[in-house]
């Protein structure tokens, strides 16, 4: 009488690392320091950095 529902297949299975503690902190630090490296290579001032 009832239709047996098939659970949807999980297409994005590589999301477990999002839940690890410190992943987002490390990601933000990597982005921040890489941005500082770009600024130091091009020799721009911090005031100009916000306008890019």
N, CA, C and O atoms as a GROMACS GRO file, in nm:
protein
  208
    1UNK      N    1   0.082  -0.120   0.000
    1UNK     CA    2   0.000   0.000   0.000
    1UNK      C    3   0.086   0.126   0.000
    1UNK      O    4   0.056   0.223  -0.069
    2UNK      N    5   0.193   0.124   0.078
    2UNK     CA    6   0.284   0.238   0.081
    2UNK      C    7   0.395   0.219  -0.020
    2UNK      O    8   0.438   0.107  -0.047
    3UNK      N    9   0.440   0.329  -0.076
    3UNK     CA   10   0.551   0.324  -0.172
    3UNK      C   11   0.681   0.331  -0.094
    3UNK      O   12   0.699   0.418  -0.008
    4UNK      N   13   0.770   0.239  -0.125
    4UNK     CA   14   0.900   0.238  -0.057
    4UNK      C   15   0.988   0.347  -0.119
    4UNK      O   16   1.020   0.343  -0.237
    5UNK      N   17   1.026   0.444  -0.036
    5UNK     CA   18   1.106   0.556  -0.085
    5UNK      C   19   1.253   0.516  -0.089
    5UNK      O   20   1.306   0.459   0.006
    6UNK      N   21   1.316   0.547  -0.199
    6UNK     CA   22   1.458   0.518  -0.214
    6UNK      C   23   1.535   0.642  -0.169
    6UNK      O   24   1.509   0.752  -0.220
    7UNK      N   25   1.629   0.629  -0.076
    7UNK     CA   26   1.705   0.747  -0.032
    7UNK      C   27   1.789   0.802  -0.148
    7UNK      O   28   1.846   0.724  -0.224
    8UNK      N   29   1.797   0.932  -0.160
    8UNK     CA   30   1.876   0.989  -0.270
    8UNK      C   31   2.025   0.959  -0.252
    8UNK      O   32   2.076   0.954  -0.140
    9UNK      N   33   2.090   0.939  -0.363
    9UNK     CA   34   2.233   0.910  -0.357
    9UNK      C   35   2.309   1.037  -0.321
    9UNK      O   36   2.280   1.146  -0.372
   10UNK      N   37   2.406   1.021  -0.233
   10UNK     CA   38   2.488   1.135  -0.191
   10UNK      C   39   2.593   1.161  -0.298
   10UNK      O   40   2.689   1.085  -0.311
   11UNK      N   41   2.574   1.268  -0.374
   11UNK     CA   42   2.666   1.296  -0.484
   11UNK      C   43   2.792   1.365  -0.436
   11UNK      O   44   2.898   1.352  -0.498
   12UNK      N   45   2.783   1.438  -0.325
   12UNK     CA   46   2.899   1.510  -0.275
   12UNK      C   47   2.947   1.441  -0.148
   12UNK      O   48   2.905   1.476  -0.038
   13UNK      N   49   3.035   1.344  -0.164
   13UNK     CA   50   3.079   1.262  -0.051
   13UNK      C   51   3.207   1.314   0.014
   13UNK      O   52   3.252   1.258   0.114
   14UNK      N   53   3.265   1.418  -0.041
   14UNK     CA   54   3.394   1.465   0.011
   14UNK      C   55   3.375   1.589   0.098
   14UNK      O   56   3.449   1.687   0.085
   15UNK      N   57   3.275   1.586   0.187
   15UNK     CA   58   3.248   1.702   0.271
   15UNK      C   59   3.274   1.673   0.418
   15UNK      O   60   3.240   1.755   0.503
   16UNK      N   61   3.333   1.557   0.451
   16UNK     CA   62   3.357   1.526   0.592
   16UNK      C   63   3.461   1.619   0.653
   16UNK      O   64   3.457   1.645   0.773
   17UNK      N   65   3.554   1.668   0.573
   17UNK     CA   66   3.662   1.750   0.627
   17UNK      C   67   3.612   1.887   0.670
   17UNK      O   68   3.680   1.958   0.743
   18UNK      N   69   3.492   1.926   0.624
   18UNK     CA   70   3.436   2.054   0.667
   18UNK      C   71   3.409   2.056   0.817
   18UNK      O   72   3.414   2.161   0.881
   19UNK      N   73   3.379   1.938   0.873
   19UNK     CA   74   3.337   1.932   1.013
   19UNK      C   75   3.455   1.920   1.109
   19UNK      O   76   3.435   1.926   1.230
   20UNK      N   77   3.576   1.903   1.058
   20UNK     CA   78   3.691   1.890   1.147
   20UNK      C   79   3.722   2.024   1.214
   20UNK      O   80   3.717   2.128   1.147
   21UNK      N   81   3.754   2.024   1.343
   21UNK     CA   82   3.786   2.151   1.409
   21UNK      C   83   3.919   2.207   1.358
   21UNK      O   84   4.016   2.133   1.340
   22UNK      N   85   3.922   2.335   1.336
   22UNK     CA   86   4.043   2.400   1.291
   22UNK      C   87   4.060   2.407   1.141
   22UNK      O   88   4.154   2.468   1.092
   23UNK      N   89   3.970   2.345   1.066
   23UNK     CA   90   3.984   2.348   0.920
   23UNK      C   91   3.960   2.489   0.868
   23UNK      O   92   4.037   2.538   0.785
   24UNK      N   93   3.854   2.553   0.916
   24UNK     CA   94   3.824   2.687   0.866
   24UNK      C   95   3.925   2.788   0.917
   24UNK      O   96   3.956   2.884   0.847
   25UNK      N   97   3.976   2.769   1.038
   25UNK     CA   98   4.079   2.859   1.090
   25UNK      C   99   4.205   2.850   1.005
   25UNK      O  100   4.265   2.952   0.971
   26UNK      N  101   4.245   2.728   0.972
   26UNK     CA  102   4.364   2.710   0.889
   26UNK      C  103   4.341   2.768   0.749
   26UNK      O  104   4.432   2.827   0.691
   27UNK      N  105   4.221   2.750   0.696
   27UNK     CA  106   4.190   2.802   0.564
   27UNK      C  107   4.198   2.955   0.562
   27UNK      O  108   4.255   3.014   0.470
   28UNK      N  109   4.142   3.018   0.664
   28UNK     CA  110   4.146   3.164   0.670
   28UNK      C  111   4.289   3.214   0.687
   28UNK      O  112   4.327   3.314   0.627
   29UNK      N  113   4.368   3.144   0.769
   29UNK     CA  114   4.507   3.186   0.787
   29UNK      C  115   4.587   3.170   0.658
   29UNK      O  116   4.670   3.256   0.627
   30UNK      N  117   4.563   3.063   0.584
   30UNK     CA  118   4.634   3.043   0.458
   30UNK      C  119   4.598   3.153   0.359
   30UNK      O  120   4.685   3.208   0.292
   31UNK      N  121   4.469   3.186   0.350
   31UNK     CA  122   4.427   3.293   0.259
   31UNK      C  123   4.486   3.426   0.302
   31UNK      O  124   4.530   3.505   0.218
   32UNK      N  125   4.487   3.452   0.433
   32UNK     CA  126   4.538   3.580   0.483
   32UNK      C  127   4.687   3.596   0.454
   32UNK      O  128   4.730   3.699   0.405
   33UNK      N  129   4.765   3.492   0.486
   33UNK     CA  130   4.909   3.504   0.466
   33UNK      C  131   4.947   3.500   0.318
   33UNK      O  132   5.045   3.563   0.278
   34UNK      N  133   4.870   3.428   0.237
   34UNK     CA  134   4.899   3.432   0.093
   34UNK      C  135   4.868   3.570   0.036
   34UNK      O  136   4.937   3.617  -0.054
   35UNK      N  137   4.764   3.636   0.090
   35UNK     CA  138   4.734   3.772   0.047
   35UNK      C  139   4.844   3.868   0.090
   35UNK      O  140   4.878   3.960   0.016
   36UNK      N  141   4.898   3.848   0.209
   36UNK     CA  142   5.011   3.930   0.252
   36UNK      C  143   5.133   3.908   0.163
   36UNK      O  144   5.208   4.002   0.135
   37UNK      N  145   5.153   3.785   0.120
   37UNK     CA  146   5.265   3.757   0.029
   37UNK      C  147   5.245   3.828  -0.104
   37UNK      O  148   5.340   3.883  -0.160
   38UNK      N  149   5.122   3.828  -0.156
   38UNK     CA  150   5.094   3.897  -0.281
   38UNK      C  151   5.119   4.047  -0.266
   38UNK      O  152   5.176   4.111  -0.355
   39UNK      N  153   5.077   4.103  -0.153
   39UNK     CA  154   5.098   4.246  -0.131
   39UNK      C  155   5.246   4.279  -0.120
   39UNK      O  156   5.290   4.383  -0.169
   40UNK      N  157   5.323   4.192  -0.055
   40UNK     CA  158   5.465   4.221  -0.040
   40UNK      C  159   5.539   4.205  -0.172
   40UNK      O  160   5.637   4.275  -0.197
   41UNK      N  161   5.493   4.114  -0.258
   41UNK     CA  162   5.558   4.096  -0.388
   41UNK      C  163   5.534   4.218  -0.476
   41UNK      O  164   5.626   4.267  -0.541
   42UNK      N  165   5.409   4.266  -0.479
   42UNK     CA  166   5.378   4.379  -0.565
   42UNK      C  167   5.409   4.513  -0.500
   42UNK      O  168   5.401   4.616  -0.566
   43UNK      N  169   5.443   4.513  -0.372
   43UNK     CA  170   5.483   4.635  -0.305
   43UNK      C  171   5.372   4.736  -0.286
   43UNK      O  172   5.397   4.856  -0.288
   44UNK      N  173   5.250   4.690  -0.268
   44UNK     CA  174   5.139   4.783  -0.247
   44UNK      C  175   5.124   4.815  -0.099
   44UNK      O  176   5.165   4.736  -0.013
   45UNK      N  177   5.067   4.929  -0.070
   45UNK     CA  178   5.045   4.968   0.069
   45UNK      C  179   4.916   4.904   0.119
   45UNK      O  180   4.830   4.868   0.039
   46UNK      N  181   4.901   4.890   0.251
   46UNK     CA  182   4.778   4.830   0.304
   46UNK      C  183   4.652   4.909   0.268
   46UNK      O  184   4.544   4.851   0.258
   47UNK      N  185   4.664   5.039   0.250
   47UNK     CA  186   4.548   5.117   0.212
   47UNK      C  187   4.498   5.083   0.073
   47UNK      O  188   4.378   5.084   0.048
   48UNK      N  189   4.590   5.054  -0.018
   48UNK     CA  190   4.552   5.017  -0.154
   48UNK      C  191   4.499   4.874  -0.159
   48UNK      O  192   4.422   4.839  -0.248
   49UNK      N  193   4.539   4.792  -0.063
   49UNK     CA  194   4.500   4.652  -0.066
   49UNK      C  195   4.349   4.634  -0.056
   49UNK      O  196   4.295   4.539  -0.114
   50UNK      N  197   4.281   4.723   0.015
   50UNK     CA  198   4.136   4.706   0.031
   50UNK      C  199   4.061   4.747  -0.095
   50UNK      O  200   3.943   4.713  -0.108
   51UNK      N  201   4.125   4.818  -0.187
   51UNK     CA  202   4.054   4.862  -0.306
   51UNK      C  203   4.065   4.762  -0.420
   51UNK      O  204   3.999   4.780  -0.523
   52UNK      N  205   4.146   4.659  -0.404
   52UNK     CA  206   4.164   4.561  -0.512
   52UNK      C  207   4.044   4.469  -0.516
   52UNK      O  208   4.038   4.378  -0.600
   0.00000   0.00000   0.00000
